[in-house]
Amino acid sequence: MIEATSQKQCFFCTSNVKHIDYKNADALRHYLNPQAKIIPRKKSGCCAKHQRKLTEAIRRARIMGLLPFVPE
Ligand SMILES: [Zn+2]
């Protein structure tokens, strides 16, 4: 039985992703809104574990210059 709170399955869980690579900027870009902000868990549908890893990967990608801090 699926929890009533989870609207959809976490993408990273379904694809069995254990580590989110910050170098995969194209994939991470999907989790940024037009304001270059990380979209919240409610919208992304990620579980807490992967949302945390995602945030970390995006932060790292920004430092490496792969993702923007501000809208392009
Ligand atoms: Zn997950």
N, CA, C, O and the ligand as a Tripos MOL2 file, in Angstrom:
@<TRIPOS>MOLECULE
protein
  289   287    73     0     0
PROTEIN
NO_CHARGES

@<TRIPOS>ATOM
      1 N           0.8460   -1.2100    0.0000 N.3       1 MET1
      2 CA          0.0000    0.0000    0.0000 C.3       1 MET1
      3 C           0.8740    1.2500    0.0000 C.2       1 MET1
      4 O           1.7790    1.3900    0.8220 O.2       1 MET1
      5 N           0.5940    2.1410   -0.9200 N.am      2 ILE2
      6 CA          1.3770    3.3680   -1.0340 C.3       2 ILE2
      7 C           0.8520    4.3930   -0.0300 C.2       2 ILE2
      8 O          -0.3550    4.5280    0.1730 O.2       2 ILE2
      9 N           1.7820    5.1050    0.5870 N.am      3 GLU3
     10 CA          1.3970    6.1370    1.5470 C.3       3 GLU3
     11 C           0.5350    7.2020    0.8790 C.2       3 GLU3
     12 O           0.7590    7.5820   -0.2710 O.2       3 GLU3
     13 N          -0.4400    7.6630    1.6190 N.am      4 ALA4
     14 CA         -1.3710    8.6610    1.0780 C.3       4 ALA4
     15 C          -0.6680    9.9850    0.7770 C.2       4 ALA4
     16 O          -1.1120   10.7550   -0.0740 O.2       4 ALA4
     17 N           0.4450   10.2390    1.4930 N.am      5 THR5
     18 CA          1.1400   11.5170    1.3260 C.3       5 THR5
     19 C           1.9690   11.5700    0.0390 C.2       5 THR5
     20 O           2.1510   12.6410   -0.5400 O.2       5 THR5
     21 N           2.4750   10.4040   -0.4080 N.am      6 SER6
     22 CA          3.3340   10.4120   -1.5940 C.3       6 SER6
     23 C           2.4810   10.3830   -2.8580 C.2       6 SER6
     24 O           1.7840    9.4090   -3.1390 O.2       6 SER6
     25 N           2.5580   11.4770   -3.6090 N.am      7 GLN7
     26 CA          1.7380   11.5820   -4.8030 C.3       7 GLN7
     27 C           2.2940   10.7350   -5.9320 C.2       7 GLN7
     28 O           1.5440   10.1050   -6.6770 O.2       7 GLN7
     29 N           3.6170   10.7240   -6.0540 N.am      8 LYS8
     30 CA          4.2390    9.8520   -7.0290 C.3       8 LYS8
     31 C           5.5750    9.3410   -6.5000 C.2       8 LYS8
     32 O           6.1530    9.8960   -5.5660 O.2       8 LYS8
     33 N           6.0260    8.3060   -7.1050 N.am      9 GLN9
     34 CA          7.2720    7.6820   -6.6700 C.3       9 GLN9
     35 C           8.4600    8.5790   -6.9970 C.2       9 GLN9
     36 O           8.4990    9.2400   -8.0340 O.2       9 GLN9
     37 N           9.4060    8.5810   -6.1030 N.am     10 CYS10
     38 CA         10.6340    9.3460   -6.3220 C.3      10 CYS10
     39 C          11.3390    8.8330   -7.5780 C.2      10 CYS10
     40 O          11.5350    7.6290   -7.7480 O.2      10 CYS10
     41 N          11.7180    9.7700   -8.4570 N.am     11 PHE11
     42 CA         12.3550    9.4030   -9.7300 C.3      11 PHE11
     43 C          13.6410    8.6320   -9.5090 C.2      11 PHE11
     44 O          13.9130    7.6550  -10.2070 O.2      11 PHE11
     45 N          14.4280    9.0650   -8.5450 N.am     12 PHE12
     46 CA         15.7230    8.4410   -8.3010 C.3      12 PHE12
     47 C          15.5730    7.0620   -7.6770 C.2      12 PHE12
     48 O          16.3980    6.1760   -7.9010 O.2      12 PHE12
     49 N          14.5190    6.8870   -6.8970 N.am     13 CYS13
     50 CA         14.2590    5.5700   -6.3160 C.3      13 CYS13
     51 C          13.8220    4.5990   -7.4070 C.2      13 CYS13
     52 O          14.2740    3.4540   -7.4430 O.2      13 CYS13
     53 N          12.9300    5.0620   -8.3060 N.am     14 THR14
     54 CA         12.4340    4.1840   -9.3700 C.3      14 THR14
     55 C          13.5520    3.8180  -10.3370 C.2      14 THR14
     56 O          13.5840    2.7020  -10.8550 O.2      14 THR14
     57 N          14.4740    4.7530  -10.5840 N.am     15 SER15
     58 CA         15.5910    4.4450  -11.4860 C.3      15 SER15
     59 C          16.7740    3.8360  -10.7390 C.2      15 SER15
     60 O          17.8400    3.6060  -11.3100 O.2      15 SER15
     61 N          16.5610    3.5830   -9.4520 N.am     16 ASN16
     62 CA         17.5690    2.9250   -8.6220 C.3      16 ASN16
     63 C          18.8890    3.6990   -8.6070 C.2      16 ASN16
     64 O          19.9650    3.1050   -8.6750 O.2      16 ASN16
     65 N          18.7990    5.0090   -8.5190 N.am     17 VAL17
     66 CA         19.9810    5.8680   -8.4530 C.3      17 VAL17
     67 C          20.3920    5.9950   -6.9940 C.2      17 VAL17
     68 O          19.5980    6.3930   -6.1410 O.2      17 VAL17
     69 N          21.6320    5.6520   -6.7260 N.am     18 LYS18
     70 CA         22.1060    5.7430   -5.3440 C.3      18 LYS18
     71 C          22.9380    6.9890   -5.1400 C.2      18 LYS18
     72 O          22.9880    7.5450   -4.0430 O.2      18 LYS18
     73 N          23.5870    7.4230   -6.1980 N.am     19 HIS19
     74 CA         24.4470    8.6000   -6.1060 C.3      19 HIS19
     75 C          24.0910    9.5670   -7.2350 C.2      19 HIS19
     76 O          24.0500    9.1820   -8.4040 O.2      19 HIS19
     77 N          23.8370   10.8110   -6.8780 N.am     20 ILE20
     78 CA         23.5110   11.8130   -7.8870 C.3      20 ILE20
     79 C          24.7950   12.5750   -8.2290 C.2      20 ILE20
     80 O          25.4090   13.2080   -7.3710 O.2      20 ILE20
     81 N          25.1750   12.4970   -9.4820 N.am     21 ASP21
     82 CA         26.4290   13.0950   -9.9350 C.3      21 ASP21
     83 C          26.2290   14.5720  -10.2520 C.2      21 ASP21
     84 O          25.3680   14.9380  -11.0520 O.2      21 ASP21
     85 N          27.0350   15.4130   -9.6110 N.am     22 TYR22
     86 CA         26.8980   16.8560   -9.8570 C.3      22 TYR22
     87 C          27.3230   17.2330  -11.2760 C.2      22 TYR22
     88 O          26.9360   18.2820  -11.7930 O.2      22 TYR22
     89 N          28.1300   16.3550  -11.9040 N.am     23 LYS23
     90 CA         28.5890   16.6370  -13.2730 C.3      23 LYS23
     91 C          27.4830   16.4460  -14.3070 C.2      23 LYS23
     92 O          27.5960   16.8890  -15.4500 O.2      23 LYS23
     93 N          26.4050   15.7720  -13.8800 N.am     24 ASN24
     94 CA         25.2740   15.5410  -14.7720 C.3      24 ASN24
     95 C          24.3350   16.7570  -14.7410 C.2      24 ASN24
     96 O          23.1830   16.6660  -14.3150 O.2      24 ASN24
     97 N          24.8550   17.8740  -15.1970 N.am     25 ALA25
     98 CA         24.1370   19.1420  -15.0820 C.3      25 ALA25
     99 C          22.8160   19.1460  -15.8550 C.2      25 ALA25
    100 O          21.8460   19.7730  -15.4280 O.2      25 ALA25
    101 N          22.7830   18.4520  -16.9820 N.am     26 ASP26
    102 CA         21.5550   18.4290  -17.7810 C.3      26 ASP26
    103 C          20.3970   17.8110  -17.0050 C.2      26 ASP26
    104 O          19.2610   18.2750  -17.0980 O.2      26 ASP26
    105 N          20.6870   16.7750  -16.2500 N.am     27 ALA27
    106 CA         19.6550   16.1280  -15.4480 C.3      27 ALA27
    107 C          19.2650   17.0150  -14.2720 C.2      27 ALA27
    108 O          18.0880   17.1230  -13.9270 O.2      27 ALA27
    109 N          20.2520   17.6420  -13.6660 N.am     28 LEU28
    110 CA         19.9880   18.4900  -12.4960 C.3      28 LEU28
    111 C          19.1810   19.7270  -12.8700 C.2      28 LEU28
    112 O          18.4050   20.2520  -12.0710 O.2      28 LEU28
    113 N          19.3830   20.1770  -14.0980 N.am     29 ARG29
    114 CA         18.6940   21.3740  -14.5800 C.3      29 ARG29
    115 C          17.1640   21.2200  -14.5200 C.2      29 ARG29
    116 O          16.4410   22.2060  -14.3730 O.2      29 ARG29
    117 N          16.6900   19.9930  -14.6330 N.am     30 HIS30
    118 CA         15.2490   19.7370  -14.5660 C.3      30 HIS30
    119 C          14.6840   20.0600  -13.1880 C.2      30 HIS30
    120 O          13.4800   20.2510  -13.0180 O.2      30 HIS30
    121 N          15.5750   20.1160  -12.2190 N.am     31 TYR31
    122 CA         15.1170   20.3660  -10.8580 C.3      31 TYR31
    123 C          15.3240   21.8120  -10.4370 C.2      31 TYR31
    124 O          15.2550   22.1420   -9.2530 O.2      31 TYR31
    125 N          15.5780   22.6710  -11.4200 N.am     32 LEU32
    126 CA         15.6540   24.1060  -11.1590 C.3      32 LEU32
    127 C          14.4480   24.7670  -11.8210 C.2      32 LEU32
    128 O          14.0680   24.4110  -12.9360 O.2      32 LEU32
    129 N          13.8550   25.7280  -11.1260 N.am     33 ASN33
    130 CA         12.7470   26.4730  -11.7330 C.3      33 ASN33
    131 C          13.3160   27.6280  -12.5680 C.2      33 ASN33
    132 O          14.5290   27.8350  -12.5670 O.2      33 ASN33
    133 N          12.4690   28.3840  -13.2800 N.am     34 PRO34
    134 CA         12.9950   29.4710  -14.1240 C.3      34 PRO34
    135 C          13.8050   30.5090  -13.3470 C.2      34 PRO34
    136 O          14.6010   31.2440  -13.9330 O.2      34 PRO34
    137 N          13.6070   30.5690  -12.0460 N.am     35 GLN35
    138 CA         14.3740   31.5020  -11.2240 C.3      35 GLN35
    139 C          15.6990   30.8910  -10.7620 C.2      35 GLN35
    140 O          16.3870   31.4410   -9.9030 O.2      35 GLN35
    141 N          16.0400   29.7420  -11.3510 N.am     36 ALA36
    142 CA         17.2750   29.0230  -11.0290 C.3      36 ALA36
    143 C          17.2980   28.5370   -9.5840 C.2      36 ALA36
    144 O          18.3630   28.3120   -9.0090 O.2      36 ALA36
    145 N          16.1230   28.3810   -9.0110 N.am     37 LYS37
    146 CA         16.0310   27.8540   -7.6460 C.3      37 LYS37
    147 C          15.7070   26.3590   -7.7050 C.2      37 LYS37
    148 O          15.0900   25.8810   -8.6570 O.2      37 LYS37
    149 N          16.1270   25.6470   -6.6910 N.am     38 ILE38
    150 CA         15.8260   24.2190   -6.6190 C.3      38 ILE38
    151 C          14.3400   24.0540   -6.3290 C.2      38 ILE38
    152 O          13.8220   24.6300   -5.3720 O.2      38 ILE38
    153 N          13.6620   23.2740   -7.1460 N.am     39 ILE39
    154 CA         12.2250   23.1240   -6.9380 C.3      39 ILE39
    155 C          11.9710   22.2640   -5.6880 C.2      39 ILE39
    156 O          12.6900   21.2980   -5.4360 O.2      39 ILE39
    157 N          10.9430   22.6270   -4.9130 N.am     40 PRO40
    158 CA         10.6910   21.9440   -3.6470 C.3      40 PRO40
    159 C          10.2690   20.4840   -3.8380 C.2      40 PRO40
    160 O           9.8080   20.0730   -4.9030 O.2      40 PRO40
    161 N          10.4440   19.7440   -2.7830 N.am     41 ARG41
    162 CA         10.1790   18.3050   -2.8030 C.3      41 ARG41
    163 C           8.7550   17.9690   -3.2380 C.2      41 ARG41
    164 O           8.5190   16.9710   -3.9190 O.2      41 ARG41
    165 N           7.8320   18.8000   -2.8440 N.am     42 LYS42
    166 CA          6.4210   18.5780   -3.2090 C.3      42 LYS42
    167 C           6.2470   18.5240   -4.7240 C.2      42 LYS42
    168 O           5.4760   17.7200   -5.2490 O.2      42 LYS42
    169 N           6.9830   19.3990   -5.4170 N.am     43 LYS43
    170 CA          6.8750   19.4480   -6.8660 C.3      43 LYS43
    171 C           7.7700   18.4240   -7.5430 C.2      43 LYS43
    172 O           7.3710   17.7980   -8.5250 O.2      43 LYS43
    173 N           8.9640   18.2530   -7.0270 N.am     44 SER44
    174 CA          9.9110   17.3400   -7.6620 C.3      44 SER44
    175 C           9.4830   15.8850   -7.4500 C.2      44 SER44
    176 O           9.7950   15.0150   -8.2640 O.2      44 SER44
    177 N           8.7700   15.6300   -6.3550 N.am     45 GLY45
    178 CA          8.3180   14.2740   -6.0730 C.3      45 GLY45
    179 C           9.4110   13.3750   -5.5180 C.2      45 GLY45
    180 O           9.2320   12.1620   -5.4070 O.2      45 GLY45
    181 N          10.5470   13.9750   -5.1710 N.am     46 CYS46
    182 CA         11.6590   13.1960   -4.6330 C.3      46 CYS46
    183 C          11.4010   12.8330   -3.1740 C.2      46 CYS46
    184 O          10.6860   13.5320   -2.4550 O.2      46 CYS46
    185 N          11.9970   11.7320   -2.7620 N.am     47 CYS47
    186 CA         11.9370   11.3810   -1.3540 C.3      47 CYS47
    187 C          12.9630   12.2440   -0.6160 C.2      47 CYS47
    188 O          13.8190   12.8690   -1.2420 O.2      47 CYS47
    189 N          12.8760   12.2740    0.7010 N.am     48 ALA48
    190 CA         13.7450   13.1340    1.5030 C.3      48 ALA48
    191 C          15.2150   12.8340    1.2440 C.2      48 ALA48
    192 O          16.0390   13.7440    1.1530 O.2      48 ALA48
    193 N          15.5300   11.5650    1.1280 N.am     49 LYS49
    194 CA         16.9210   11.1440    0.9400 C.3      49 LYS49
    195 C          17.4800   11.6840   -0.3660 C.2      49 LYS49
    196 O          18.5750   12.2450   -0.3990 O.2      49 LYS49
    197 N          16.7210   11.5120   -1.4400 N.am     50 HIS50
    198 CA         17.2170   11.9400   -2.7400 C.3      50 HIS50
    199 C          17.1410   13.4600   -2.9190 C.2      50 HIS50
    200 O          17.9670   14.0480   -3.6170 O.2      50 HIS50
    201 N          16.1590   14.0840   -2.2940 N.am     51 GLN51
    202 CA         16.0760   15.5400   -2.3750 C.3      51 GLN51
    203 C          17.3240   16.1560   -1.7380 C.2      51 GLN51
    204 O          17.8550   17.1550   -2.2240 O.2      51 GLN51
    205 N          17.7720   15.5560   -0.6660 N.am     52 ARG52
    206 CA         18.9670   16.0430    0.0160 C.3      52 ARG52
    207 C          20.1970   15.8700   -0.8710 C.2      52 ARG52
    208 O          21.0320   16.7680   -0.9810 O.2      52 ARG52
    209 N          20.2920   14.6990   -1.4990 N.am     53 LYS53
    210 CA         21.4110   14.4380   -2.4080 C.3      53 LYS53
    211 C          21.3520   15.3560   -3.6210 C.2      53 LYS53
    212 O          22.3740   15.8220   -4.1230 O.2      53 LYS53
    213 N          20.1420   15.5990   -4.0730 N.am     54 LEU54
    214 CA         19.9210   16.4800   -5.2200 C.3      54 LEU54
    215 C          20.3820   17.9040   -4.8980 C.2      54 LEU54
    216 O          21.0860   18.5370   -5.6850 O.2      54 LEU54
    217 N          19.9730   18.3890   -3.7360 N.am     55 THR55
    218 CA         20.3600   19.7300   -3.2970 C.3      55 THR55
    219 C          21.8800   19.8470   -3.2380 C.2      55 THR55
    220 O          22.4640   20.8350   -3.6830 O.2      55 THR55
    221 N          22.4990   18.8210   -2.6830 N.am     56 GLU56
    222 CA         23.9570   18.7870   -2.5590 C.3      56 GLU56
    223 C          24.6130   18.8160   -3.9370 C.2      56 GLU56
    224 O          25.5740   19.5530   -4.1540 O.2      56 GLU56
    225 N          24.0920   18.0120   -4.8700 N.am     57 ALA57
    226 CA         24.6470   17.9300   -6.2220 C.3      57 ALA57
    227 C          24.4960   19.2550   -6.9570 C.2      57 ALA57
    228 O          25.4060   19.6920   -7.6610 O.2      57 ALA57
    229 N          23.3370   19.8900   -6.7880 N.am     58 ILE58
    230 CA         23.0940   21.1720   -7.4540 C.3      58 ILE58
    231 C          24.0170   22.2420   -6.8820 C.2      58 ILE58
    232 O          24.5650   23.0590   -7.6220 O.2      58 ILE58
    233 N          24.1830   22.2340   -5.5800 N.am     59 ARG59
    234 CA         25.0660   23.2100   -4.9430 C.3      59 ARG59
    235 C          26.4940   23.0530   -5.4660 C.2      59 ARG59
    236 O          27.1730   24.0330   -5.7720 O.2      59 ARG59
    237 N          26.9280   21.8030   -5.5580 N.am     60 ARG60
    238 CA         28.2740   21.5260   -6.0520 C.3      60 ARG60
    239 C          28.4060   21.9370   -7.5190 C.2      60 ARG60
    240 O          29.4120   22.5190   -7.9230 O.2      60 ARG60
    241 N          27.3800   21.6260   -8.3060 N.am     61 ALA61
    242 CA         27.4010   21.9710   -9.7280 C.3      61 ALA61
    243 C          27.4800   23.4800   -9.9290 C.2      61 ALA61
    244 O          28.1100   23.9590  -10.8710 O.2      61 ALA61
    245 N          26.8330   24.2210   -9.0330 N.am     62 ARG62
    246 CA         26.8820   25.6820   -9.1210 C.3      62 ARG62
    247 C          28.2880   26.1860   -8.8600 C.2      62 ARG62
    248 O          28.7790   27.0820   -9.5470 O.2      62 ARG62
    249 N          28.9270   25.6050   -7.8650 N.am     63 ILE63
    250 CA         30.2840   26.0150   -7.5250 C.3      63 ILE63
    251 C          31.2270   25.7110   -8.6840 C.2      63 ILE63
    252 O          32.1510   26.4750   -8.9630 O.2      63 ILE63
    253 N          30.9850   24.5890   -9.3530 N.am     64 MET64
    254 CA         31.8170   24.2020  -10.4820 C.3      64 MET64
    255 C          31.4510   24.9620  -11.7560 C.2      64 MET64
    256 O          32.1070   24.8140  -12.7870 O.2      64 MET64
    257 N          30.3970   25.7750  -11.6750 N.am     65 GLY65
    258 CA         30.0000   26.5820  -12.8260 C.3      65 GLY65
    259 C          29.1720   25.8390  -13.8430 C.2      65 GLY65
    260 O          29.0290   26.3000  -14.9750 O.2      65 GLY65
    261 N          28.6180   24.6890  -13.4670 N.am     66 LEU66
    262 CA         27.8050   23.8980  -14.3920 C.3      66 LEU66
    263 C          26.3410   24.3500  -14.3900 C.2      66 LEU66
    264 O          25.6210   24.1930  -15.3770 O.2      66 LEU66
    265 N          25.9280   24.9110  -13.2600 N.am     67 LEU67
    266 CA         24.5570   25.3980  -13.1390 C.3      67 LEU67
    267 C          24.5810   26.8510  -12.6690 C.2      67 LEU67
    268 O          25.4950   27.2580  -11.9530 O.2      67 LEU67
    269 N          23.5970   27.6180  -13.0630 N.am     68 PRO68
    270 CA         23.5860   29.0350  -12.6820 C.3      68 PRO68
    271 C          23.1140   29.2660  -11.2490 C.2      68 PRO68
    272 O          22.3050   28.5040  -10.7210 O.2      68 PRO68
    273 N          23.6280   30.3220  -10.6310 N.am     69 PHE69
    274 CA         23.1360   30.7670   -9.3250 C.3      69 PHE69
    275 C          21.9090   31.6450   -9.5190 C.2      69 PHE69
    276 O          20.9900   31.6630   -8.7000 O.2      69 PHE69
    277 N          21.9260   32.3690  -10.6260 N.am     70 VAL70
    278 CA         20.8580   33.3060  -10.9440 C.3      70 VAL70
    279 C          20.2970   32.9560  -12.3160 C.2      70 VAL70
    280 O          20.9780   32.2900  -13.0960 O.2      70 VAL70
    281 N          19.0610   33.3880  -12.6430 N.am     71 PRO71
    282 CA         18.4870   33.0560  -13.9520 C.3      71 PRO71
    283 C          19.3710   33.5460  -15.1040 C.2      71 PRO71
    284 O          19.9450   34.6330  -15.0460 O.2      71 PRO71
    285 N          19.4660   32.7310  -16.1340 N.am     72 GLU72
    286 CA         20.3150   33.0700  -17.2890 C.3      72 GLU72
    287 C          19.6250   34.0650  -18.2180 C.2      72 GLU72
    288 O          20.1950   34.4570  -19.2360 O.2      72 GLU72
    289 ZN         14.2930    8.5570   -3.6280 Zn       73 ZN73
@<TRIPOS>BOND
     1     1     2 1
     2     2     3 1
     3     3     4 2
     4     3     5 am
     5     5     6 1
     6     6     7 1
     7     7     8 2
     8     7     9 am
     9     9    10 1
    10    10    11 1
    11    11    12 2
    12    11    13 am
    13    13    14 1
    14    14    15 1
    15    15    16 2
    16    15    17 am
    17    17    18 1
    18    18    19 1
    19    19    20 2
    20    19    21 am
    21    21    22 1
    22    22    23 1
    23    23    24 2
    24    23    25 am
    25    25    26 1
    26    26    27 1
    27    27    28 2
    28    27    29 am
    29    29    30 1
    30    30    31 1
    31    31    32 2
    32    31    33 am
    33    33    34 1
    34    34    35 1
    35    35    36 2
    36    35    37 am
    37    37    38 1
    38    38    39 1
    39    39    40 2
    40    39    41 am
    41    41    42 1
    42    42    43 1
    43    43    44 2
    44    43    45 am
    45    45    46 1
    46    46    47 1
    47    47    48 2
    48    47    49 am
    49    49    50 1
    50    50    51 1
    51    51    52 2
    52    51    53 am
    53    53    54 1
    54    54    55 1
    55    55    56 2
    56    55    57 am
    57    57    58 1
    58    58    59 1
    59    59    60 2
    60    59    61 am
    61    61    62 1
    62    62    63 1
    63    63    64 2
    64    63    65 am
    65    65    66 1
    66    66    67 1
    67    67    68 2
    68    67    69 am
    69    69    70 1
    70    70    71 1
    71    71    72 2
    72    71    73 am
    73    73    74 1
    74    74    75 1
    75    75    76 2
    76    75    77 am
    77    77    78 1
    78    78    79 1
    79    79    80 2
    80    79    81 am
    81    81    82 1
    82    82    83 1
    83    83    84 2
    84    83    85 am
    85    85    86 1
    86    86    87 1
    87    87    88 2
    88    87    89 am
    89    89    90 1
    90    90    91 1
    91    91    92 2
    92    91    93 am
    93    93    94 1
    94    94    95 1
    95    95    96 2
    96    95    97 am
    97    97    98 1
    98    98    99 1
    99    99   100 2
   100    99   101 am
   101   101   102 1
   102   102   103 1
   103   103   104 2
   104   103   105 am
   105   105   106 1
   106   106   107 1
   107   107   108 2
   108   107   109 am
   109   109   110 1
   110   110   111 1
   111   111   112 2
   112   111   113 am
   113   113   114 1
   114   114   115 1
   115   115   116 2
   116   115   117 am
   117   117   118 1
   118   118   119 1
   119   119   120 2
   120   119   121 am
   121   121   122 1
   122   122   123 1
   123   123   124 2
   124   123   125 am
   125   125   126 1
   126   126   127 1
   127   127   128 2
   128   127   129 am
   129   129   130 1
   130   130   131 1
   131   131   132 2
   132   131   133 am
   133   133   134 1
   134   134   135 1
   135   135   136 2
   136   135   137 am
   137   137   138 1
   138   138   139 1
   139   139   140 2
   140   139   141 am
   141   141   142 1
   142   142   143 1
   143   143   144 2
   144   143   145 am
   145   145   146 1
   146   146   147 1
   147   147   148 2
   148   147   149 am
   149   149   150 1
   150   150   151 1
   151   151   152 2
   152   151   153 am
   153   153   154 1
   154   154   155 1
   155   155   156 2
   156   155   157 am
   157   157   158 1
   158   158   159 1
   159   159   160 2
   160   159   161 am
   161   161   162 1
   162   162   163 1
   163   163   164 2
   164   163   165 am
   165   165   166 1
   166   166   167 1
   167   167   168 2
   168   167   169 am
   169   169   170 1
   170   170   171 1
   171   171   172 2
   172   171   173 am
   173   173   174 1
   174   174   175 1
   175   175   176 2
   176   175   177 am
   177   177   178 1
   178   178   179 1
   179   179   180 2
   180   179   181 am
   181   181   182 1
   182   182   183 1
   183   183   184 2
   184   183   185 am
   185   185   186 1
   186   186   187 1
   187   187   188 2
   188   187   189 am
   189   189   190 1
   190   190   191 1
   191   191   192 2
   192   191   193 am
   193   193   194 1
   194   194   195 1
   195   195   196 2
   196   195   197 am
   197   197   198 1
   198   198   199 1
   199   199   200 2
   200   199   201 am
   201   201   202 1
   202   202   203 1
   203   203   204 2
   204   203   205 am
   205   205   206 1
   206   206   207 1
   207   207   208 2
   208   207   209 am
   209   209   210 1
   210   210   211 1
   211   211   212 2
   212   211   213 am
   213   213   214 1
   214   214   215 1
   215   215   216 2
   216   215   217 am
   217   217   218 1
   218   218   219 1
   219   219   220 2
   220   219   221 am
   221   221   222 1
   222   222   223 1
   223   223   224 2
   224   223   225 am
   225   225   226 1
   226   226   227 1
   227   227   228 2
   228   227   229 am
   229   229   230 1
   230   230   231 1
   231   231   232 2
   232   231   233 am
   233   233   234 1
   234   234   235 1
   235   235   236 2
   236   235   237 am
   237   237   238 1
   238   238   239 1
   239   239   240 2
   240   239   241 am
   241   241   242 1
   242   242   243 1
   243   243   244 2
   244   243   245 am
   245   245   246 1
   246   246   247 1
   247   247   248 2
   248   247   249 am
   249   249   250 1
   250   250   251 1
   251   251   252 2
   252   251   253 am
   253   253   254 1
   254   254   255 1
   255   255   256 2
   256   255   257 am
   257   257   258 1
   258   258   259 1
   259   259   260 2
   260   259   261 am
   261   261   262 1
   262   262   263 1
   263   263   264 2
   264   263   265 am
   265   265   266 1
   266   266   267 1
   267   267   268 2
   268   267   269 am
   269   269   270 1
   270   270   271 1
   271   271   272 2
   272   271   273 am
   273   273   274 1
   274   274   275 1
   275   275   276 2
   276   275   277 am
   277   277   278 1
   278   278   279 1
   279   279   280 2
   280   279   281 am
   281   281   282 1
   282   282   283 1
   283   283   284 2
   284   283   285 am
   285   285   286 1
   286   286   287 1
   287   287   288 2
@<TRIPOS>SUBSTRUCTURE
     1 MET1         2 RESIDUE 1 A MET
     2 ILE2         6 RESIDUE 1 A ILE
     3 GLU3        10 RESIDUE 1 A GLU
     4 ALA4        14 RESIDUE 1 A ALA
     5 THR5        18 RESIDUE 1 A THR
     6 SER6        22 RESIDUE 1 A SER
     7 GLN7        26 RESIDUE 1 A GLN
     8 LYS8        30 RESIDUE 1 A LYS
     9 GLN9        34 RESIDUE 1 A GLN
    10 CYS10       38 RESIDUE 1 A CYS
    11 PHE11       42 RESIDUE 1 A PHE
    12 PHE12       46 RESIDUE 1 A PHE
    13 CYS13       50 RESIDUE 1 A CYS
    14 THR14       54 RESIDUE 1 A THR
    15 SER15       58 RESIDUE 1 A SER
    16 ASN16       62 RESIDUE 1 A ASN
    17 VAL17       66 RESIDUE 1 A VAL
    18 LYS18       70 RESIDUE 1 A LYS
    19 HIS19       74 RESIDUE 1 A HIS
    20 ILE20       78 RESIDUE 1 A ILE
    21 ASP21       82 RESIDUE 1 A ASP
    22 TYR22       86 RESIDUE 1 A TYR
    23 LYS23       90 RESIDUE 1 A LYS
    24 ASN24       94 RESIDUE 1 A ASN
    25 ALA25       98 RESIDUE 1 A ALA
    26 ASP26      102 RESIDUE 1 A ASP
    27 ALA27      106 RESIDUE 1 A ALA
    28 LEU28      110 RESIDUE 1 A LEU
    29 ARG29      114 RESIDUE 1 A ARG
    30 HIS30      118 RESIDUE 1 A HIS
    31 TYR31      122 RESIDUE 1 A TYR
    32 LEU32      126 RESIDUE 1 A LEU
    33 ASN33      130 RESIDUE 1 A ASN
    34 PRO34      134 RESIDUE 1 A PRO
    35 GLN35      138 RESIDUE 1 A GLN
    36 ALA36      142 RESIDUE 1 A ALA
    37 LYS37      146 RESIDUE 1 A LYS
    38 ILE38      150 RESIDUE 1 A ILE
    39 ILE39      154 RESIDUE 1 A ILE
    40 PRO40      158 RESIDUE 1 A PRO
    41 ARG41      162 RESIDUE 1 A ARG
    42 LYS42      166 RESIDUE 1 A LYS
    43 LYS43      170 RESIDUE 1 A LYS
    44 SER44      174 RESIDUE 1 A SER
    45 GLY45      178 RESIDUE 1 A GLY
    46 CYS46      182 RESIDUE 1 A CYS
    47 CYS47      186 RESIDUE 1 A CYS
    48 ALA48      190 RESIDUE 1 A ALA
    49 LYS49      194 RESIDUE 1 A LYS
    50 HIS50      198 RESIDUE 1 A HIS
    51 GLN51      202 RESIDUE 1 A GLN
    52 ARG52      206 RESIDUE 1 A ARG
    53 LYS53      210 RESIDUE 1 A LYS
    54 LEU54      214 RESIDUE 1 A LEU
    55 THR55      218 RESIDUE 1 A THR
    56 GLU56      222 RESIDUE 1 A GLU
    57 ALA57      226 RESIDUE 1 A ALA
    58 ILE58      230 RESIDUE 1 A ILE
    59 ARG59      234 RESIDUE 1 A ARG
    60 ARG60      238 RESIDUE 1 A ARG
    61 ALA61      242 RESIDUE 1 A ALA
    62 ARG62      246 RESIDUE 1 A ARG
    63 ILE63      250 RESIDUE 1 A ILE
    64 MET64      254 RESIDUE 1 A MET
    65 GLY65      258 RESIDUE 1 A GLY
    66 LEU66      262 RESIDUE 1 A LEU
    67 LEU67      266 RESIDUE 1 A LEU
    68 PRO68      270 RESIDUE 1 A PRO
    69 PHE69      274 RESIDUE 1 A PHE
    70 VAL70      278 RESIDUE 1 A VAL
    71 PRO71      282 RESIDUE 1 A PRO
    72 GLU72      286 RESIDUE 1 A GLU
    73 ZN73       289 GROUP 0 **** ****
